[in-house]
Amino acid sequence: MSDVLTIPETLERARSEGLPVSEYSLRRWIKTGAIPSRNAGRKALVYYPALIRFLTCEDGGDVQPIQAPELGPLRVIGR
């Protein structure tokens, strides 16, 4: 079986392997760049192992630490 799949093929393979992935979520992850893809005409091609890496959080997960902006000194404003 090929590892480069269209979105419907990716969903079919994921579901056959017991992964609960919705079409909406997969398309959103592709659109945001969380899962890399290539366009071939109007079709997006997904490298299936990239989806598995994303779902298993091999890159550390998608929760990034929040960086507080540097505020500098605060100013008191009178009435």
N, C-alpha and C positions, 0 to 999 in steps of 0.2 A: 504494500500500500504506500502511496506517495505521501510525503510529509508536507507538500505545498498544496493547499486546498482552497476552494472558494468558501465563502461564509456558510452557505447551506451544507457543504461537505464537512466543514469543520464542526458545525453543530451536530451533524449526524454521527460523526466519529466520537465527539465528546460524550454524547448521550449513550452511545453504544459501550463506552468505557465507564459509564456511571458518573460522569461529571455533570452536575446540574447547571448548565450554562444557557442563558436565554439569548435569543437573537438580539434583543435590545441591548443587553449588557455587552455582548461581543462587539456590536457595531460602535457602541460608545467608547469601549476600550481602544478600538482601532482609530476612531476619530480623534481621541485625546492623545494618541501616540503611546499609550501604555503597552500595546501589543503592536509591533511593527508589521507593516503590510506593504504590498506593492499593488499598484493598479495595472490591470491588463484590460484596456478598454473601459467598460463600465463595471468590471468585476474587480473586487479586492481579493488578493491572494494572501493567505496567511500561512506562515511556517508553523505547523502544529506544535513542534517542541517549544516554540516561543510562548504559546498559550499555556502549556504545561508549566514552564518556568514561572510565568506570571501567576498562575493559580497556586503554585506551591511556595510562592514568596521567596524564591532563591535569591532575589536581589535585595532582600531585607524587608519586603512589604511596601505598601503604598502609604503608610502613615509616616509622614515626615515630621521631625520636630519643628515646633513653631519658633521662628526667630523674631524676637521682639525688636521693633525698630528703635534706633538710637534717638531718644527724645531730646537730650541735652537738658540744660537748666530750665526749670519751670518758672513761669512768671505769674505773679499774683495780680489779678485785674481788680481794681476797685470799682465802686459803684459810680 
